[in-house]
């Protein structure tokens, strides 16, 4: 973290954008598939096998593992594997980091990062 503090803000933003572009080039998740069995249709939520509830729990878990994000009240909700992040964080780095973490969770289609900056 000290390395980030000694860098200029332009360099830090460039590294953040690089990380964001790396996660956005991942292979897209196929749409929901439906199969049938003797009982009826079985819905497979995604190729990762995670439901929206499981994706939401995993995003929250990953965000809470990051000490700099743990104490913010970041609200995570997932609709059809689209992740929505809401709340207030201290810095642009915190905001971008939460978005990158959420986008790296298997099964996530897109991240809507609606985190606001404290005081701004």
Secondary structure, DSSP 8 states (H G I E B T S, - for coil): -HHHHHS-HHHHHHHHHHHHHHHHTS------EEEE-SSSEEEE--TT---HHHHHHHHHHHHHHSHHHHTS--EEEEETTEEEEEEEESSHHHHHHHHHHHHTSTT--EEEEEEEETT-
